[in-house]
Amino acid sequence: MIGNESEILNSVTNIPLSSITGPLIGKISVLVGGIFGLYVILTLSRIYFDHKRTRVLEDIRYNLEHLNSHFGVPSSQQRMGLFRRFVQRVRNYRYQQQIGRISKQSNLKTTKYNKK
């Protein structure tokens, strides 16, 4: 019995997949007709060209973003909501205060040394 089972498993695993699926696809195409093949071809071509068009549009958007940043044109990515604007203003205010303190301290030091 064990030898028979292994022979059956070997014979089942040696059957190519195309011999199993070929007749099934053939029957489906006969039932549906020639439109089935045409539909598959058109669907695959549509997927290919849509993918190609998407890549071209992504490249165009990438170039526009870099041109906008180069020429200083505000873009949609730079728009901030109410909360982000508030946080940005607080950061800028604190940064300006730090710069002011540093420049005042450096001016005091330089004036001290220049007076001698």
Secondary structure, 3 states (H helix, E strand, C coil): CHHHHHHHHHHHHCCCHHHHHHHHHHHHHHHHCHHHHHHHHHHHHHHHHHHHHHHHHHHHHHHHHHHHHHHCCCCHHHCCCHHHHHHHHHHHHHHHHHHHHHHHHHHHHHHHHHHC
